[in-house]
Amino acid sequence: MENMDLFDQKAQKNVPLAECMRPKTIDEFVGQEHLVGPQKVLRNLLESRSLFSMILWGPPGVGKTTLAHLLAQGTESIFVPISAVTANVKDLKEIMAEAKERAKLYNKKTILFIDEIHRFNKAQQDYLLPFVEKGVVTFIGATTENPSFEVNAPLLSRTRVLVLKRLTDVHIKTVIEKALEKLALSMDTEALHFLAESSNGDLRSALNTLELASHFCEKDKTKKLSTILIEEALQKKNLYYDKKGEEHYNIISAFIKSMRGSDPDAALYWMCRMLEAGEDPLFIARRMVVFSSEDIGNADPHALPLAVATMQAVDFVGLPEAQIPLAQAVTYLATAPKSNASYVALQKALSDAKEKGNLEVPLHLRNAPTKLMKDLGYGKDYQYAHDYKDAKVSQIHLPTPLQGRKYYTPPR
């Protein structure tokens, strides 16, 4: 009965389940053991009741906002949350004025929590600098993007970046089981596993899915959540993949390295991850064109034309059918023999071309369209390859300083 009262109270106040499940103490927090475990940095801060400005960097739904709340609570600081999406410099000015007044009159610290700090422009980030440096506020930023790319260097130097990890299925299940108790519901093992796995490490997403599924339970007058109800609530996995952010580069890197490692299964998986998340199929096809020359080269001369044909096919048919030629090309390239000899040769030749300057073309390789050029020795003693056996000649083709230089060494 007590559990039902909690659920009714939540429903009456229209508070999301994810908010109701927010831990009240650091001991209730699930995950991020490397930050909140015994003798770890955030645990030490709370125990010493001290703070420093920081940026919490990690995927969605792993506890960034919750940790900021707990730090404010544990240090008896005033928590002022804003979103970089909607806030402006005027808002910041008001917050700083109130923080100064609060410190002066009540000796109270202020934690300024800025969600999605990567969305602040340079001027907004610069405005924060003196206040963070003087300690008017303790700044805590949250971001899913790499701070090295998205946060100004001066602000970054005044903060400490703490990396939050994606939650495991065990973490997700632990919180889901507690939420089920509050909702006075049960869930079979298969459904629990499916929900945890489908959340992709995002606890907020898992709780939102659970909350929606709980409404289906009310409708069906049942107290037990099945896999079918979770599937209905989930509809489709919401894969985290920011096409302009770090995860984009992580996944395309995994895709290329899987093909390079001759693992067609992994390559197919990473390709599907990109497609399911909305990546442009032509981007994938273009990467395969580059791969076919860089990593296969002359070990299989058919790889490049196949990759180019795939790119044309993808452009011609579009999704969803474009997935079929993409899959064919990925499995072909992944299982093809590998050689980067052409690519390595290119890098060596480029290096010499840049470093050695304008080396002279040997006289015997120069054209001699005029008598003067012939008199100067242009084209003299040139060996026309087709006049020799197997079209092979012994003449030098490189500039004199580079004679004997080897760039291309094909695999045996």
N, C-alpha and C positions, 0 to 999 in steps of 0.2 A: 504493500500500500504506500509505503514511504517513497519507493521508486516512482510510482505512478504520479504522486504529488509533484515530484521533481519535474517529470515530463510535462505535466499540466502547467506548472509554473513557467516552464520554458516556452510552452506554446502560447500562453497568455501574453507573455511579454514579447513574443515574436523574436526571441534571441536565437540566433543560429546555434546548432548543436556544437559546431567547432568552437564557438565562443564560450559555451557552457563548459566545455572540456578543457579550457585553458588552465594549466596547473597554477595553483596558488603559491606553491613553494618550489624551491629548486629540487627538493627531494622527489617531487611528483613529476618532474620533467623527464621525458622519455627521449633518449637519443643524445647525440653529441657528447658522448662520454669523454672525449679528448678535451672538452672545454669545461664540463661541469662535474666531472668525476673528482674523487678525493685528490687534493693537492694540485688540481688543474686550475687554469688561469681565472675562469669566471667564478669558480667555487672560492678561490682565495680572495677575490675581490669582495664577494658577499660577506665572507667571514671577517675580513678586515674593515668592512664598511667603507671601502675606498673605490674610486672610479678613475678611469681615463677615457678619453675620446676614442671611439673605435668605429670600424666599418664591419658589419656582419655580412659576409659574402657566401651565398649558397643557393641551391635550387629552391623553387617555391615549396611552401608547406613543410619546412623542416624546423621551424621554431624561432626564426629571427625576431619577430615582433614579441613573442612570448618572453624570450630571454631579456629583451629590453625592458619589458614590464617588470620582470623579476628583479632586475638590477635596480630599478627605481624603487621598488617596494623594499628591497633588502637594505638600501642605503638611505631610506626615508627621504628620497628626493621627489620633487614634483615632476610628473611625467607629462610632457607636452608632445603629442604625436601629430605630425603633419605628413601629407603626401606631396612628393615633388611634382606630381602630375598637376595638382591644383594650386599649390602655394606659390607665392611670389615674394619679391623683396619687401613689399609693404607688410606682408604677414610676418616676415622675419624681424623687421624693425619693431613691431608691436611685441613680439615674443621676447626680444632682447631687452626692451624697456621694462617689461613685467619681471623678467628674470633678475635684473639689477635691483628693482624695487623689492622683490621677494627676499633677495639675499641681504639687503640693507635692513629691512624691517623685521624679518622673521628668521634670518640666518638659515634660510632654506636653499638647498641646491636645486638646480633645474636640469633635467635631462631632456634635451631636444632630440626627439626621435624622428628621423626623416626616412620615410619609406620610399623605395625606388630612387635613391639618391642619384643614380646614374642619369635621371631625367632632368636634373638641375643643369642649367646652362652655366657657362664660365662665370658670368657676372654674379649669378646667384651663389655659386660656390665660393667665389672670391669674397663676397659679402660676409660669409661665415667666418673667414680666417681670423680677424682680430678678436672676435668674441670667443672662439675656440681657444686661441692662443692665451688670452687673458683669463680664461676659466669662468667667463660670465655664464656659460652653459657647458655642460658635458654633452658632447655631440655623439650620437649613435646613429649611424646610417645603415640602411639595409639595401642590399642589391642582389640581383640574380646575375649581373654582368660583371666581368672581370674589372675590378677597380683600377688596375693599371692602365686600362684603355679608356675608362669612362669618368674617372675622378681626376681633377686637376692635381698636378704634382705638389703644389704648396699645401693643399688641404690633405692630400695623402700623407705628406711628411709629418703632419701634426696629429695623425691618428695611427692606430694599430689595426691592421686587417686580421680578422679572425675568420677562418674558413669553416663553414658548416657543411657537413656531409649529407648526402642523400640518405634518407631513413631506410632501414632494412625492412623486410617483410615482418620480421619478429617485432620490431618497434611498432609498426602499424597495427599488427594483431593485438599487441598489449593494450593500446589505447582503444581500439575497437571493442575489445572485450569489456573494458570499463564503461564505455558508452552504452553498450548493450544492457549492462546492469542498470544504468540510469533510466534507460528507456523501457525497462522491464520486458525485454525481448531476448530471444535466443537466436542462434544462427548455426547451421550445420557446418561441419569442418570444411567441406568442399567450398561452400559459399564464402566462408571466412578467408580461406586461402585465395580464392578468386578475387575478392575485394582487395586484399592486401597487395596481391601481385599487380592488379590493374591500376592501383593508385600511383604506380611508378615512383614510389618514394615520397609522395606528396600527401602528408597527413590531412591537411585541410580538404583536399579532394576526396579522400576516403571518408571523412566524416560527413561531408556534404552529400556524398552518394548514399551513405547509411541513413542520413536524415530523410532523404527523398524516399528511400526504400521503406522506411518506417511508416510513412504515410500510406504506402500501398498495403502495409499490414493492417492498418486501421480500416482501410476500405474492404479488404478481404476477410476482416475479423479473424486474424490469425496472430499468434505471438511468436511465430518462428519464421525467420528470414531464410529463403531458399536461394540457390544460385540463379534461378529464373528471375526472382524479384530484383536481385542485384544487377543482373544483366539489363533488366528493364530500366532500372534507375541509372545505370552507367551509360547505356546506349553505345558508346564507343570510347576507347582509350583516348585520353587527352595527352598525347605525347608531348613532352617538353622539348622544344626545338626552336630556338630563336634564330631565324635565318641570317641575322646580322650579328649574333653574339657568339660567345666562345663555344657553346654546345654545337653550333653549326660546324665549326672547324674541327672539333673533337670527333664528330661522327663521320665527316668526310675523310678525316685522317684514318679512322678505323676501317673505313670502306676500302681506301686505297691500299692500306697495309695488309688487309685480308687477301686482296687479289694478289699482291706482291708475294705473300706467303703461301700462295697456291691453295687457299682455303675457300672453295666456292660457297660452302654453307654459310660461313661468317659474312662473306661479301654480299650474298643475297639478303641476309638479315639486315645488315646496315643500309643496304639499298632500300629495303622495304620500310625501315625506320624513317628514312628521309621522305619517301613517297607518302607514307601515312601522315607525316607531319606537315605536308603541303609543299615540299621542295619542288622547284621547277625541274621536270624530268630532263629538259635540255641541259641543265647544269650538270646533272649526273652523266649524261651522254658525253658532254664536252670533256669532263674529267677522264672518261674512259678513252677518249681519243688521245689525250696526252699520255695516259698510262701505257697505251699500246706501243708507243714509240719509246718512252722512257724506260719501261721495265721489261718489255718483250723484244722490241727492236727486230733485228735480223734473225733472232732465234726462231721466229715464226713470222715471215713477211706478210702473211694473210691477216694478222691481227689488226694492223692499221686500217686497211680497207674495210674490214668487218666493223670496226668501231665507227668509222665515218658513215658507213651504210646505216648503222644503228641510229646515229644522230639524225640522219635524214628521215629514217622511218619514224622515229619519235616525233619529229616535227610534222611529218605528213599525217599520221593517224591520231596523235594526241592521246590523252588519258581517257578511259582507263586502259585501252588496248596497248598503249605504248609500253606498259609494264612487261608485255610478252617479249618484244625484241630486246628490251633492257635486260631481262632475265637471261635470255639466250647469250647476249654479249658478255654479261658478267661471268657466267659459268665458263664460257669459252676462254676469256682472258685469264680467269683465275687458274684454269687447268693447263694453259699454254706453257711451253718452255720459256724460261726467263733469261734475259740478257740485258744488262744496262751498259754494254760496251759502247754503243753509239752515244749514249748520254754522257758517259765518262769522257769519251773522246771529245765531245763537244765542249765540255767544261775546260779541258786542257788546252784545246785550240783557242777558245775564247780568252783564256788567261794569257797565252802568248800574244794573241792579236792586240790585247790591251796593253801589255807590259813592254813588248819589244818595239813598239812604234811602227813607223812606215818602212819596213824592210823592203829592199829592192827586189823586183821580180827578176829572176835569172834571165840573161839575154836570150838564151835559146828557147825560152817559153813566150817571148814577146812576139806580137804580130809585126810584120814588116810590110805594110801596104805601100811604102814609098821607097825610092832608090836610096835616099839618105839613110833611112832606117836600116836598110840592108847593108849599106856601107859601114854603119856603126856596129854591125854584128847582130842586129835583131833577128831572131829566128835561126841563127847559124847552128848547124849540127843538131837541129831538132829531130828527134826520132819519132816518126809517125807510127803509133802503136800497132795499127792494123797491118803494117808491113812486116811485122815480126811474129814469130811463133807464139801462139796462145795470146797474142796481143799484149805481150809483156816486154817492157823495155827496162834498161838499166840506168837511164838518165835521172838526174836529180830534179825534183819538182818543188822542193821547199827553198826558201831564201837561204843564202849561205850560212848565216848564224844559226839556222835551225836544222841544218843537215844532220840526218840520223835520228831526228826527233820521231818518237812513236806516240801517236794519239790513240789509234784504234787497235785494240787487241781483242779479236773475237774469241769467244769461249771455244774450247776444243771438244 
